[in-house]
Amino acid sequence: MKMSAFLLATAVMAACPWQAKAAEPVFGVQGALAFPVNDLTNVANLGLQAGGHGRWDFGGGHGLMARGDVTVFGSKDGASTTSFGVGADYTWHPDRNRRGVYLLGGVSLMSYSISGHGNSDSRTALGLDLGVGYDLDRHVGIQARYTTHNTDHVTLAALNLGVTYSF
């Protein structure tokens, strides 16, 4: 999984010859509901995610969104779970403008902390992100992003449904 995530990130960057003409970055914040998926459902309930991002528009509908976020999941069976992550997602707007529908794919590094019943565990993994979004205008957008991270034969994944705001 780590090698495939690295190869995906390398392929995305190599396929971006337009990087040199990127517009100035636009910064913003995001918030989301985080629905645990796969093995994460064993230790977490619905969570809240908050973070910040930087967006670069390369023209022609291509872009990059770098982000950092923190998620606090609801407790489950006495276990408390939080995550901190950083990621980089390639974005593509089919209309070639940074408005309307866009697809995203990228990589993220997530660190999960799980504690409860006198025990504590921390897991960090490189993973993949896939999603779709809709930019209502230059400032407000909505996004559905699926993130998955495999560590020690455990799949920690979440479906994040959120809102983005760019300054």
C-alpha positions in Angstrom: 0.0 0.0 0.0 2.8 2.5 0.9 4.5 1.8 -2.4 1.3 2.3 -4.4 0.6 5.6 -2.6 4.1 6.8 -3.3 3.8 5.8 -7.0 0.5 7.6 -7.3 1.9 10.8 -5.8 4.9 10.6 -8.1 2.7 10.0 -11.2 0.5 12.9 -10.3 3.4 15.3 -9.9 5.2 14.0 -13.1 1.9 14.5 -15.1 1.7 18.1 -14.0 4.0 20.1 -16.5 1.7 23.1 -15.9 3.0 23.4 -12.3 5.4 26.1 -13.3 2.5 28.4 -14.2 0.4 27.8 -11.1 -1.5 30.8 -9.7 -0.8 32.1 -6.2 -2.2 29.7 -3.6 -5.5 30.3 -2.0 -5.9 29.3 1.7 -8.9 28.3 3.6 -10.6 26.0 6.2 -12.8 22.9 6.0 -15.1 21.0 8.3 -16.7 17.6 7.9 -18.7 14.8 9.4 -16.4 11.7 9.4 -18.1 8.4 9.1 -15.8 5.5 10.2 -15.4 2.6 7.6 -13.8 -0.9 7.8 -11.8 -1.7 11.0 -12.2 1.9 12.3 -15.9 1.1 13.0 -14.6 -1.3 15.8 -13.3 1.7 17.9 -15.1 4.8 16.6 -18.5 6.3 15.9 -19.3 9.4 13.8 -16.7 12.1 14.2 -16.1 15.8 13.5 -13.2 17.0 11.3 -11.7 20.5 11.1 -8.7 21.7 9.2 -7.0 24.1 6.8 -5.9 23.9 3.2 -4.0 25.6 0.4 -5.2 25.4 -3.2 -3.1 25.9 -6.3 -4.8 26.4 -9.7 -2.6 25.2 -12.6 -5.2 26.2 -15.3 -7.2 24.0 -17.6 -9.2 22.6 -14.6 -6.1 21.1 -12.9 -5.1 21.9 -9.4 -3.6 20.7 -6.1 -5.1 20.9 -2.6 -2.7 20.5 0.3 -4.5 20.0 3.6 -4.1 19.3 7.3 -6.9 18.2 9.5 -7.9 16.8 12.9 -10.7 14.4 13.5 -12.3 13.6 16.8 -14.5 10.5 16.6 -17.3 9.6 18.9 -16.4 7.1 21.6 -17.4 3.5 21.1 -17.4 0.8 23.8 -15.2 2.9 26.0 -12.6 3.6 23.2 -11.7 7.2 22.3 -10.2 7.8 18.8 -8.7 10.9 17.2 -6.7 11.4 14.1 -4.3 14.0 12.7 -3.5 14.0 9.0 -1.8 15.9 6.2 -2.5 15.2 2.5 -2.1 16.4 -1.0 -4.9 15.9 -3.5 -4.8 16.4 -7.2 -8.1 18.1 -8.3 -9.7 18.2 -11.8 -12.6 20.4 -12.8 -14.1 19.0 -16.0 -15.4 22.5 -16.9 -11.7 23.7 -16.9 -12.7 26.4 -14.4 -12.5 26.3 -10.6 -16.2 26.1 -10.2 -18.7 23.3 -10.3 -18.0 19.6 -10.0 -14.4 18.3 -9.5 -12.8 15.0 -8.9 -9.9 14.4 -6.5 -7.3 11.8 -5.8 -4.2 11.9 -3.7 -2.2 10.7 -0.7 -2.4 11.4 3.0 -0.4 10.6 6.1 -2.6 9.9 9.0 -1.8 9.3 12.7 -4.6 7.6 14.7 -4.6 7.6 18.5 -6.9 5.1 20.2 -7.3 4.9 23.9 -9.6 3.2 26.4 -9.8 0.6 29.1 -6.4 1.6 30.4 -4.7 1.0 27.1 -3.4 3.3 24.4 -2.4 2.7 20.8 -1.1 4.9 18.1 -0.9 4.0 14.4 0.5 6.1 11.5 0.1 5.2 7.8 0.4 6.5 4.3 -2.9 6.1 2.4 -5.0 7.0 -0.5 -7.8 9.6 -0.9 -10.6 9.6 -3.5 -13.5 11.9 -3.8 -15.8 14.4 -5.5 -16.6 18.0 -4.7 -18.6 20.9 -6.0 -17.3 24.5 -5.8 -20.4 26.7 -5.5 -18.2 29.8 -6.1 -14.6 30.8 -5.5 -15.1 30.6 -1.8 -17.6 27.9 -0.8 -17.6 24.3 -1.8 -18.8 20.9 -0.6 -16.8 17.7 -0.7 -17.1 13.9 -0.2 -13.7 12.3 0.4 -12.9 8.6 1.2 -9.6 8.0 2.9 -8.1 4.6 3.6 -4.9 3.7 5.5 -3.6 0.2 6.1 -1.3 -0.5 9.0 -0.5 -3.9 10.5 -3.3 -5.6 8.6 -5.8 -3.1 10.0 -7.7 -0.9 7.6 -8.6 2.5 9.1 -10.9 4.4 6.7 -13.4 7.1 6.8 -15.9 8.8 4.5 -15.8 12.6 5.1 -18.7 14.7 4.0 -17.9 18.4 4.4 -17.7 22.0 3.5 -14.7 24.0 2.3 -14.2 27.8 2.6 -11.4 29.6 0.8 -10.4 33.1 1.8 
